[in-house]
Amino acid sequence: MKEYLCLRVPLRREMMTTVRLATGGVCSAAAMSYDGGEDCKVCVTESLLLLMRRGYSAASVCFSAPEEGGGVRVCVTGSEGSCGQAASDEDEIALALLNALAEDVTMDRDGGALKAIAFAFGQQA
């Protein structure tokens, strides 16, 4: 996989706009459709909010290009902080959005606690 960009950001609401702008740039570089780029921005934002609600204070967002077919693969990983927060109704909505909009959604859990979320978008998503 070819890496486009990897960001490490504090999980604060005011950082979401910055990450959304970077996501849009990566989707444009990957020649994704406008709608695919918008869906990817929603999924990245929801992933960050999921991790923030779980008690993480920072996260890394890494964008890469799949070997074939174009598009983008995203991995959002929480760091710095506890992950002992229980799931909420907002979390269920976020997970439903991720599964509805993205392809190949995977969740990495450490002892039952959510640690990372990965998903993909095709070129014509």
C-alpha positions in Angstrom: 0.0 0.0 0.0 1.1 3.5 -0.8 0.8 5.9 2.1 -0.8 9.3 1.3 -0.7 10.9 4.7 -0.6 10.1 8.4 -1.8 12.7 11.0 -1.5 12.6 14.8 -4.0 14.9 16.4 -5.4 15.7 19.9 -9.0 14.6 20.2 -10.7 17.9 20.6 -13.7 19.1 18.7 -11.9 22.1 17.3 -9.5 19.7 15.5 -12.2 18.0 13.5 -12.3 20.7 10.8 -8.6 20.3 10.2 -8.9 16.6 9.9 -11.9 16.9 7.6 -9.9 19.3 5.3 -7.0 16.9 5.2 -9.4 14.0 4.4 -10.9 16.0 1.5 -7.4 16.6 0.1 -6.5 13.0 0.3 -9.7 11.9 -1.4 -9.1 14.4 -4.2 -5.5 13.1 -4.7 -7.0 9.6 -4.8 -9.4 10.7 -7.6 -12.4 9.8 -5.6 -15.8 11.2 -6.5 -17.2 14.2 -4.6 -19.8 12.1 -2.9 -17.2 9.4 -2.0 -15.0 12.1 -0.5 -17.9 13.5 1.6 -18.7 10.0 2.9 -15.1 9.5 3.8 -15.0 12.7 5.8 -18.1 11.7 7.7 -16.5 8.3 8.5 -13.2 9.8 9.6 -15.1 12.3 11.9 -17.3 9.7 13.4 -14.3 7.4 14.0 -12.5 10.2 15.9 -15.7 11.0 17.9 -16.1 7.3 18.8 -12.5 7.2 20.2 -13.0 10.5 21.9 -16.1 9.3 23.7 -14.2 6.2 24.7 -11.7 8.3 26.7 -8.8 8.7 24.3 -7.1 12.1 24.2 -5.2 11.7 20.9 -5.5 9.7 17.7 -3.6 9.0 14.5 -5.4 9.0 11.2 -3.5 7.3 8.4 -4.6 7.3 4.7 -3.2 4.9 2.2 -3.9 3.7 -1.4 -4.9 0.1 -1.9 -2.7 -2.0 -4.3 -5.5 -2.2 -6.8 -8.7 -0.3 -7.8 -8.0 3.2 -6.6 -9.7 4.9 -3.7 -8.4 5.2 -0.1 -8.0 3.1 3.0 -8.2 4.8 6.4 -7.0 3.6 9.8 -8.0 5.7 12.9 -6.2 4.6 16.1 -6.7 6.0 19.6 -3.9 6.8 21.9 -3.2 8.5 25.2 -6.0 7.8 27.6 -8.2 5.2 29.0 -10.7 3.3 26.9 -13.0 2.2 29.7 -16.0 4.2 28.6 -19.2 2.2 27.9 -20.9 2.3 24.5 -23.6 4.9 24.1 -26.5 5.5 21.7 -24.3 8.0 19.8 -21.7 5.2 19.4 -24.4 2.9 17.8 -25.3 5.6 15.4 -21.7 6.2 14.5 -21.1 2.5 13.9 -24.2 2.3 11.7 -23.0 5.2 9.6 -19.6 3.7 9.2 -21.0 0.3 8.1 -23.5 2.0 5.7 -21.0 4.4 4.0 -17.7 2.6 4.0 -16.4 -0.7 2.7 -14.5 -3.3 4.7 -15.0 -1.8 8.1 -12.9 -3.5 10.8 -12.6 -2.7 14.5 -9.5 -3.5 16.5 -10.3 -4.2 20.1 -7.9 -4.7 23.0 -9.5 -6.7 25.7 -12.9 -5.7 24.5 -12.1 -2.0 24.3 -12.2 -0.2 21.0 -8.6 0.8 19.9 -8.7 1.3 16.1 -11.2 1.6 13.2 -10.2 0.9 9.6 -12.3 1.2 6.5 -12.0 1.7 2.7 -13.6 3.7 0.0 -13.3 2.8 -3.7 -12.5 5.3 -6.4 -16.1 5.7 -7.4 -17.6 5.3 -3.8 
